[in-house]
Amino acid sequence: MNPEEEKRATPCSSRVFVRNPHLDVMKDDVLYHFGLGTATHNLPAMFGDVKFVCVGGSPLRMKSFTEYIAAEICMEDPESEYPNICAGMDRYAMYKVGPVLSVSHGMGIPSMAIMLHELIKLLHHAHCEDVTIVRIGTSGGIGLEPGTVVVTKKSMDATFLPKFEQVILGKTVERNTDLDQCLAEELLQCSKELDQFETVIGNTMCTLDFYEGQARLDGAFCFYTEKDKQDYLKKAHTAGICNIEMESTVFAAMCKLSGLRAAVVCVTLLDRLKGDQMNVSHEVFQSYQLRPQILVGNYIKKLLKAKAVAATVQQ
């Protein structure tokens, strides 16, 4: 990121920022993959109260999180089906309960990037302020027991560097992948208070692929040895990398550009130093998947409770 872009990426207020002057002259902004638009929907009325956004790969996981958080913050409606706001489209799923928005992002950097462009514009058009966004998901661990939750300190690329690169107009643009360290520490403290599962703060490696990009030996193609794989993963571990997934660099880069307070919380499903495939039961797998939801859900509940107490005191 060049110095001017870095400067623009540090907003001086709590609003969600877009960085595109062309939007100012558009009569209507169509958020195509969400099936929403500024001319067809009252975005401030629909989303203006959003304070927390949770994103995850699977639509089912995000619906499950919506049901979970609704019960946690006492906004559960026994009659509600929690309709998918993006039901008219088939790319992403979106659910809302109170100030919490849940959105699926698909798998990999391109799918995450498309979703974030439209999500950031949605929050901007809705005039949202003081928004915290968290990616919740699964990952492969390096030197950690399966089921450990990792709160990302730095998101790194497959060469162990904290950056996101994208080719724009034929030129490679490098962007910063800093995440909010205070938020990471708050999430870690929340996990300690819960005392239900192991949680650590560590670096996360983001790759472009699930198989060769993550040094797996079980893909359709593999032109390296077990030793090559172990050497690579051990280098990653030496660089402070605790887990591997496929979205965190672009997530961190785009959230920083837009002024969103962001964190990545992923559970490890296996230790990649010991294997490539999941060998746990479906029940254990499901219990692991719930851990980021439980942590982030309790964090949101804690903040909303503190806000309610503060409002009562002011009265």
Steps between C-alpha positions, in 0.01 A plus 500: 500500500646838403518783759200687355283186502618423855398850608156464342463163671508662845156658546462776758143406596302187587311484168555218253695647211499421131795617289334561164409849368302342214231391746415864569367554147306175471122538508457147632749257647395140433648248744454231241608187687288596802191582296487845664532858374480862613203570272306184580560467875509735799843393617519738802167366627601140440859510625566834672508345849767240415793500744636149448556306180600134506607334176572134428536274202185291526142633473385229742766600751390863486135409546602285797695793642196728458283259697769469766560874540125570506468281810816644658388863473140415593356593161389150417158477337353147518289578193784644293657312212780758472449555126795528267515867394682393182247227420446640149862419412699178538851627571487606864269471799427785742313500831435772756390498861508827692837673448669183372535426128614153385626450144651201318806567286559175313841342465825674413628852441298590185166408657588682822612812309178525297289461812702761692474761224123481517485464880719807555286701256186376675628615840606832346164563332322402825707764689625241749745608770731324748476168320702195608540217249624148574569210267411171668609177339709186490867446425788258508725537802879483517626352826166546678255248635187464283219714637728787600358841408745745340444876514716642223783736591632551147365362175785381280526379143648165396852647514447596867472874431221718649361634174226460242585536132253565220553578132310820408529646147785258434702617799555320831361698792614403849276570798547485874335213690502648851214392726378671817728372775286642782203306361711183485600542865137565600393179327778306673392638838141405424612143428685487832183608678299233316762234581346246259781438250859593424542835323827657381609810311730424208576570137278354228619399154259567215546293184347499151416131508395221738734233362837587344489853642482353850763230435249214510597159367146387415400721206459396137854627434806498724861547389671517838587258778389453860834651603439806279161543664636467853785743430255760368255467788781513755625824340147636529490399867834672560345816350237489772227357279246300699242419236420502128188616317409674172340841566673696776742718296235659279265525800761685705607726211147607402386553859800722567430706188139553607571580864328191636619357832574143398605161635535145370398212729546147366499158661764246398357171375830309494874539548646521149837376626329167570282461191287650225155348543230531763463176694268609781133411531227725365395581856850614597531700178171676573607580856825652372312714247288650777796630701562824302125566510492452877797729556384779270140466616602543863722794409208676331273420795760642741532826306126549460449437873770754588341753264158446660644548850677820390178635350314428826764680705482807272125517551 
